[in-house]
Structures are given as structure tokens and as C-alpha cells.
């Protein structure tokens, strides 16, 4: 039995649910019936937590509000039909779904039973490939088509079987590329032995095709309609292999033709990234193995299955269920493009509203979100990723129950609450001596910093003394470096060691430049959205594939977006396959954004102006295209003298040669003045577009943040911005759950770092007016 509990209850109305919860809290057991449309599921680690969550749910139901908790799932009406989605090659990874195997005994049994069949049929264990030591050689071996497809077949078939045994049904099945075979098996077209045989032979044949007809694949951030005329000159050389999403098309062809295609598309402003693949899948270059694949399909006997259940890559229509058509469509699929975008649209049109990925990673889960956007749907991944597997599995069971699935919840049976417990919050423990010393050291440094600022600013009042301004800059640099060094020293000490009174002797490592910092924050936010993990759990060295389950296609999409933000990265696009973590990306951003080496001490004016405008954008929250070199720091943007000091310090850290101009920095009023001061005031070749700033009173920092949040909330919810007031309740009026709010606030902190001081309290505000209380 799982250590986690699921409390599941249904009723005809939310009011009836609230009444039943009260009965449970009074100590009476209830029959947890699942037939009614209004369903509640609560996932907890123990009975005490369960009681707290039940009370929270009851209160929300009685007040008619939504429930903001990642452990409480409520659905008040039928959701719609369910589709199982099976990922294809690219989703394989060492250790895939092994965390699920460790906490789901039924899944482990299915995996091991299927693997025994592999040993009997092929003389080797496929599971051994998956559980091999995580190193480059083993990763490369599993990535090869010959191993990847049997491995995917093993885990996806085992997962499908255990979901079925748990009571999860499917109205539809679809698979991406290779995934169409386990999708057909799940629908009943193939038995286990046939599935394993097809996976083995398809992998062998396609691996051989890569040797017979060398080729590759190229990801383009565009759509087929746009790409077709641009690539007209390469007809019969370049082919659409995957139409994955509105802005994700995969092209296939010879290496030479792909190079020409990349040049054509980049000249048209379309980002492209080469994929690390063995050959040009889903294109005519696979023709040499088609006849042999057809022979394989002729030798098997697909079973007939329910018409309309399985959707085909080659047509985006459903199979008829007849064996002859099954063979024919699987034969065509080898050289035909995967029409994934059209498949998902067809499924949605057929009434599918719940999409569950049956396999490793969450590639298809993310693609569904990109295709359907804000249209009604729920998308779920079976893979826990980096989340604790047992909790993730329990939460998935709970959410599926709330969506109308009649699952076997026996492994998560809650312990009855026999009496009402007083709900108390434990007082925080007394800090240890090292912790106390750490906070005292920080407090002293911060107090010294603000006292020094106050004294010097008072001395500057009514004066325009460049020497004093320079002294302010230098004093701030020394104090803040001392503060950061103190933190660094304290955090590196082992537990129980007394914090030194001073850390001045600790070597100080300068903070990463602003471009790198903003890029890191953006990348982490994107990865958090892709994986469902909290941003705090994603670090610079977190491995994309082995730790986050990010496959090559998803990495390419992330890279394409990065190239749009940092065009200088385009020259590194051929290195995407070697990128394994955020640090690798940041190193390439450093190279791409580095100041030119020619004329030391005099970087190009464009790079300085671009840097300044980006920094100001982050300080104010205004888009770069609404700023220009003549925008006044104080009058237009509300940047006061202290903030200007901080900006100048960053400028000198980024361009040390400008430190000699610090004495004149107090006189600058705008970017043009800065450029003139440092001798870089030559008009740029292409001036950045600008617009008036009077739409947002920039002198009010909080007002700018509110304006940003209104825009983001409107984008997220579809609510007219004019109808979003300071009193609009995030949950009750705007329908923003806690996860969406967290994501919006994280994005805002990326633009306005000062907002981070509010910490987790941001998630406790219920409307925009409450921001001022923080």
C-alpha cells in the first residue's frame, strides 16, 4: 500500500459534497461512491494532513469558491472523452520511468514480464539497456534506433497494461511516429509478442536506412503554409517530416539540402536548428527499406479493432480497424509526414478533452498544449519526471478520478478519521547558533549598506558634485561585495561550524552579468513550465535528458526561442546536440554577447546601447521597444539616484574600461548621455523603435507592476483588461489557480527583481490591491 492517501467522494452538487465532508469530519465513514458527476479527490501523506485538506475543501465548497491546492482536485461536471498518447523516438532516456517502477509494483511486474519475453525472443534484456549506468556511451547506445524503439515499446506497453488494469479507459489512441505501434497494440490490433517483434524489426530496418541513404532533420520555428513557398526551390530535396505544432515543423532531407534550407529560412527570418538524428525519418529517403517493412507487416495478422478509436499519422484520420488498412497505413507511415497537429485537432473535434501521455517524458503533453492553446482540455503526463514518484503517482490517480475515471484506488485507501483534531501550526524551531550568526552577519551588512547610502545621498542633496557621486558608487561596491562574500562564506560552511564575524578575506566572485542572469531566469521558467517542476528545483547543472526528461525535439524548440531572444546564438545552432544543461547554454550566450575584442576599451556603441536598454527594461518592466536613447531616466522612467547608482555599477562590471568615467555619471539623464560620457555616442546603424511612455506612469514602480500583471492576467484568462480591477479576486473572479499565479509572478520577478523580496507572500495575495501591503 502507498504511503499516500486519496480521499475520493462524489455527489450531485458541490453543496452535497460539502455536507458529506462534514459527516466524514465528524468521524463517520462514508461509502466513497464514484458514480455522480461532481467529484472531489484529495491526496495527502497522512491522516492529519488529510483532515486539514478536507477542511480546506469544505470551506471552499460552502463559500462557492474555487480550491487553490495542488493536492485537491474538484470537478463539477463531465469533462469529455479520453485519449492515450504514445511518444515516439526521441523520448527514450536512460532510467526512463524507473522511478515509477520503484513505487508502482504492478508496473514493475508488467515491465519484468515483458522483458522476459524479450530475452526469450531476442536473446537479450531490453530492460538492461534502460537501467544501464548513466554515461555518454550507454546514452548513445540507447539513442540508436535499433535500441530506442524496442525500449520505448517495452515501457509504453507495460504502462498501458497497468493503466488498463487500474481502471483507466481510453476512448481514443494516437502515437507519434513509432508510438503509433504501441497505440495500435493498446487498442487490440497486436498482442504483446507481435508488438515486441514489430518494435525490434522496425528499429533494425530504420537503423539500416540511415546507412543506405544518409540524411538528417532540421527543426524550423514556423508552419507548413509559410515554409512551402520559401522552400519551393528545394522541392524533391527537402520534405516536411513532422507537422508537430503551430510553430514547430521538422524537415528532412540530405545534409546538403538541409544546409541550403537553413540558409533560405534564416534569410527569411525563420529560426532553424539541426537535429541529431540517424537519418531523414518520414521522408522518401526511407524508401529503400519500405518493401522489407511491408513484408514484415504482411507476415503478421493484425486483429480487427473498434473503428474510429486509433488515429493515423499519415492521414490524421481514424483507422477503420480492418487488418488490411492497418498494414497499409503503417507501410505509408515510414515515408509520409507525421501530421500530429492535425491529429490532435481531429481528436479534439471528436470530443476528446483529456489527453494522457503513456510513456517517457512529456513531449506530447506539451505539444497538445501548444496546439489547443486555451481551448477546453486537460493534458497529463504519466512520467513523474523529477517529482517524488510516489506523490506524483497518487496525485495523478486523484486527478484522474476527479475527471470521471473510475480507478482502483485501493492502494491509496485513507485511514478513517475517528475524531475531530484541533488544527494547530507548529511554532518555528529556535535557530541554531550558526544560523543565528549567519542572519546577524547579513543584517549587519545590509544595515551598513543602507546607512552609508543615506549619509552620502544626504550629503549630495542640493549639489551636483561628481566626486561625491563617485564616492557613493565606490562605497556601495565595497559594502555589497562584503555582504555577498559574507553570505557565500556562511553558506559554504558545514553544519555546526561557527559563522566567522567577518568574511572580508573570502575571495569574492562577481555576480554573473545581467544578460546571463536574465537568460538563466528565462530558461529556468521555460523548463519549469515544460516539466511541471518548481523553478527552485532546476539548477544550472541539472541535466536536461537524464534529470528533466527533456528530449532532443523539446531542446531544439527551447533553442529556437533562445535564438530569437539572442540572435548571436544562431552561429552555435549546430552545437545543440552537445548541450546537456543550462550552464552549456549560458556559456554560448557569453560567447554570443561578449563585447568585440577589437579596440579594447571601446566596444561597439550598439552593444552598449543594447545592454543599457535591456537593463532598463528589467528595472522598469517596460518592453525594450518602448525605450530609446533619449528616454529620461527620472522624468520618464522614475529611475531615482540610488537606482542609477546600481545601474552604473553594473555597467562598470560589464564594461570595466568605463570605470574612469564614474565621476561624470551623476550628470547623465538618459542613455544618450551615457553613450556620450563613455565616448560611444555614434548614432547606431539601426535605431531601436520607440513610443511614448505616458501610457504607464513610470514614476510609480508599483503601478508599472500592476499594469504588467493586468496584461499577463488578460492574456492568461481572456478577460478584458478594462474589467480587471484592483479588487478582482484572482480565483473567484479571474479563475487563476495557484500554479498559474505562481508562474505569472515568477515572470514578473524576472522583469522586476525587487519584487522577489515579497517571497512566497506573493502567492497569498488575493487581488492586485493587496500587492501594496507587501
Secondary structure, DSSP 8 states (H G I E B T S, - for coil): --SSEEEEEEESSHHHHHHHHHHHHTT--------SSEEEEEEESSHHHHHHHHHHHHHHHHHT-----TTEEEE-S---EEEEEE--TT---TTTTHHHHHH-HHHHHHHHHHHHHHHHHHSS-SHHHHTS--SHHHHHHHHSHHHHHHHHHHHHHHHHHHHHHTT---SEEEESTTHHHHHHHHHTSS-HHHHHHHHHHHHHHHHHHHHHS--EEEEESS-HHHHHHHTGGGTTTEEEEEEEETTEEEEEE-HHHHHHHHHHHHHTT--EEEE--SS-TTSGGGGGGHHHHHHHHHHS------TTSEE-TTTSSB----HHHHHHHHHHHTTS-B-HHHHHHHHHHTTEEEEEE-SSSSHHHHHHHHHHTTSS-EEEES--TTS-HHHHHHHHHHHHHHTT-----GGGB-----S-------------HHHHHHHHHHHHHHHHHHHHHHHHHHHHTT---HHHHHHHHHHHHHHHHHHHHHHHHHHHS-TT----S--TTS-------HHHHHHHHHHHHHHHHHH---GGG--TT--TTTTT---HHHHHHHHHHHHHH-GGGGGGGGGGGG--SHHHHHHHHHHHHS--SSSTT---HHHHHHHHHHHHHHHH---GGG--TT--TTTTT---HHHHHHHHHHHHHHSGGGGGGGGGGGG--SHHHHHHHTT--S--SS------STTS-TT-HHHHHHHHHHHHHHHHH---GGG--TT--TTTTT---HHHHHHHHHHHHHH-GGGGGGGGGGGG--SGGGGGG-
